């Protein structure tokens, strides 16, 4: 059972590979909410020990401390999340810039910018970990954080 307290999820209640779906305030996040008809505008992947892997807005791909602020959904993959495989793939993209071009791609504007947005990163990480959330032929740069909320390959904890 997932324990919540004042809209917080304690890291001890999470498993490696859980998808952490967030809603944050701000103009950029509101645009994502409107475009996707959802309140989910950011995703991170929990890796244990109070840490997550993500591509954070304006910062890029890295290891980050777990944060409960703005967390509104937790989804757990149906298939096992093989951390060693995820870690090996992560080493190849760590430090990549945030993917502003992915946002353009979602609006059907050609992407020539480097980097990965949060959902593109999470989809690739899940695939590398052996628990793909989307069809392998679906373009990862068109996946939005909301898509993880409605995906059949994971289930909600919160």
Helices and strands as residue ranges (DSSP letters): E 4-5, E 8-9, G 11-13, E 19-22, H 27-36, E 42-48, E 51-56, E 60-65, E 71-77, H 83-93, H 100-106, H 118-128, G 140-142, H 145-150, E 154-156
